[in-house]
Amino acid sequence: MSDDLDGRSASYITIALFAIIGALIGWDVLGDYQQGSSLRHIAIELLVLAATVAGIVLLWVQLRRTRTDLAHARVAEEQWRNESRELLQGLGVAIEKQFGRWELTKAEAEVGLLLLKGLSHKEIATVRNTSERTIREQSRAVYRKAGLPGRSALSAFFLEDLLLP
C-alpha cells in the first residue's frame, strides 16, 4: 500500500512540476509578446507550452488508468480470496497435519510455513526476531525431517497434487 502512495505521490509531483514549467513558459511568452519578440520565437515557445500541457494531460490520464487498473486488480484479488478461502483453509490444515507427521517442533513448523510463503532466511529471521543462522539450522531440520532436499522440494510436496497435469 505504501508503494501505491509513493507512486501516486511521484505522479502528482511530476504533474505539479509540469504545471509549474507550463506557467513559467506562459509567463515568458506573455513577456516576450509585450516586448515585441518575433512571431517565430513566440510560436516556438507556444509549441513548448502545448507540449507541456499535453504532458500534464497524458500523465493525468495514465494516473487515472493506473488507479482504475489497481482497483480492478484489488477486486479480483478479493474475489479470488473469497472463492478460495475454504480451499486455502483446508490446505493450511493439511500442511499443519503433515508438519505434525514429520514431528517438527513449533519453531520448525513456523519456519517451514514461512519458507512455503517464499520468505528469505533473512526475512524469516526478522519476522521471528532471531538470527539468520538459527533460521538456516531450523530450515535444515525441516528438510531433514521431511526427507526433502530443499525449499523447492518442500513447496512441490504441498503443491504437486493441487496443480493440473
C-alpha positions as CSV (number, residue, x, y, z in Angstrom):
1,M,0.0,0.0,0.0
2,S,2.8,2.4,0.8
3,D,4.3,1.7,-2.7
4,D,0.9,2.8,-4.2
5,L,1.1,6.0,-2.2
6,D,4.7,6.6,-3.2
7,G,3.9,6.0,-6.9
8,R,0.9,8.3,-6.7
9,S,2.8,11.0,-4.9
10,A,5.5,10.8,-7.6
11,S,2.9,11.2,-10.3
12,Y,1.3,14.2,-8.6
13,I,4.7,15.8,-8.1
14,T,5.5,15.2,-11.7
15,I,2.2,16.8,-12.8
16,A,2.8,19.7,-10.5
17,L,6.3,20.2,-11.9
18,F,4.9,20.2,-15.5
19,A,2.3,22.7,-14.4
20,I,5.0,25.0,-12.9
21,I,7.0,24.7,-16.1
22,G,3.9,25.5,-18.1
23,A,3.1,28.5,-16.0
24,L,6.7,29.8,-16.4
25,I,6.6,29.2,-20.1
26,G,3.3,31.0,-20.3
27,W,4.7,33.9,-18.3
28,D,7.7,34.1,-20.6
29,V,5.5,34.0,-23.7
30,L,3.5,36.9,-22.3
31,G,6.6,38.9,-21.5
32,D,8.1,38.2,-25.0
33,Y,4.9,39.3,-26.6
34,Q,4.8,42.5,-24.7
35,Q,8.5,43.2,-25.6
36,G,7.7,42.6,-29.2
37,S,9.6,39.4,-29.8
38,S,9.4,37.8,-33.2
39,L,6.4,35.6,-34.0
40,R,8.7,32.7,-34.7
41,H,10.2,32.9,-31.2
42,I,6.7,33.2,-29.6
43,A,5.4,30.3,-31.8
44,I,8.2,28.0,-30.7
45,E,7.5,28.9,-27.0
46,L,3.8,28.2,-27.6
47,L,4.7,24.8,-29.0
48,V,6.7,24.0,-25.9
49,L,3.8,25.2,-23.8
50,A,1.5,22.9,-25.8
51,A,3.8,20.0,-25.3
52,T,3.9,20.7,-21.5
53,V,0.1,20.8,-21.4
54,A,0.0,17.6,-23.4
55,G,2.4,16.0,-20.9
56,I,0.2,17.0,-18.0
57,V,-2.9,15.6,-19.7
58,L,-1.1,12.3,-20.6
59,L,0.3,11.9,-17.0
60,W,-3.2,12.6,-15.6
61,V,-4.8,10.1,-17.9
62,Q,-2.1,7.5,-17.1
63,L,-2.6,8.1,-13.4
64,R,-6.3,7.6,-13.7
65,R,-5.9,4.5,-15.8
66,T,-3.4,3.0,-13.3
67,R,-5.7,3.8,-10.4
68,T,-8.6,2.1,-12.2
69,D,-6.4,-1.0,-13.1
70,L,-5.3,-1.2,-9.4
71,A,-8.9,-1.0,-8.2
72,H,-9.8,-3.8,-10.6
73,A,-6.8,-5.9,-9.5
74,R,-7.8,-5.5,-5.9
75,V,-11.4,-6.5,-6.6
76,A,-10.1,-9.6,-8.5
77,E,-7.8,-10.4,-5.6
78,E,-10.6,-10.2,-3.1
79,Q,-12.8,-12.3,-5.3
80,W,-10.1,-15.0,-5.6
81,R,-9.6,-14.9,-1.9
82,N,-13.3,-15.3,-1.2
83,E,-13.7,-18.1,-3.7
84,S,-10.6,-19.9,-2.4
85,R,-10.9,-19.2,1.3
86,E,-12.3,-22.7,2.1
87,L,-9.6,-24.4,0.0
88,L,-6.8,-22.3,1.5
89,Q,-8.0,-23.1,5.0
90,G,-8.1,-26.8,4.1
91,L,-4.6,-26.5,2.6
92,G,-3.4,-24.8,5.9
93,V,-4.9,-27.7,7.9
94,A,-3.2,-30.3,5.6
95,I,0.1,-28.5,5.9
96,E,-0.1,-28.5,9.7
97,K,-1.0,-32.2,9.8
98,Q,1.9,-33.0,7.6
99,F,4.3,-31.0,9.8
100,G,2.9,-33.0,12.7
101,R,3.7,-36.3,10.9
102,W,7.2,-35.0,10.3
103,E,7.4,-34.3,14.0
104,L,8.5,-30.7,13.5
105,T,8.9,-28.5,16.6
106,K,6.7,-25.4,16.8
107,A,9.6,-23.2,15.7
108,E,10.4,-25.5,12.8
109,A,6.8,-25.6,11.7
110,E,6.7,-21.7,11.8
111,V,9.9,-21.6,9.8
112,G,8.5,-24.2,7.3
113,L,5.4,-22.2,6.8
114,L,7.3,-19.0,6.2
115,L,9.6,-20.9,3.7
116,L,6.4,-22.0,1.9
117,K,5.3,-18.4,1.7
118,G,8.5,-17.6,0.0
119,L,10.3,-15.5,2.6
120,S,14.1,-15.5,2.6
121,H,16.1,-16.7,5.6
122,K,16.9,-13.0,6.4
123,E,13.2,-12.1,6.3
124,I,12.2,-15.0,8.4
125,A,14.9,-14.1,11.0
126,T,13.4,-10.6,11.1
127,V,9.8,-11.8,11.5
128,R,10.8,-14.4,14.2
129,N,13.2,-12.0,15.9
130,T,16.1,-14.4,15.8
131,S,19.4,-14.8,13.9
132,E,19.7,-15.8,10.3
133,R,22.0,-18.7,11.4
134,T,19.2,-20.1,13.6
135,I,16.7,-19.9,10.7
136,R,19.2,-21.8,8.5
137,E,19.5,-24.5,11.1
138,Q,15.8,-24.8,11.6
139,S,15.3,-24.9,7.8
140,R,17.8,-27.7,7.5
141,A,15.9,-29.6,10.3
142,V,12.6,-29.1,8.4
143,Y,14.2,-30.5,5.2
144,R,15.9,-33.4,7.1
145,K,12.8,-34.5,9.0
146,A,10.7,-34.2,5.8
147,G,13.2,-36.2,3.8
148,L,13.4,-33.4,1.2
149,P,16.5,-31.8,-0.4
150,G,15.4,-28.2,0.0
151,R,12.9,-25.4,-0.3
152,S,11.7,-26.2,-3.9
153,A,11.0,-29.8,-2.9
154,L,9.2,-28.6,0.2
155,S,6.9,-26.4,-1.9
156,A,6.5,-29.1,-4.5
157,F,5.5,-31.6,-1.8
158,F,2.4,-29.5,-1.0
159,L,1.6,-28.0,-4.4
160,E,2.3,-31.0,-6.7
161,D,-1.2,-32.6,-6.3
162,L,-3.0,-29.3,-6.5
163,L,-1.9,-28.4,-10.0
164,L,-3.5,-29.9,-13.0
165,P,-1.2,-32.1,-15.2
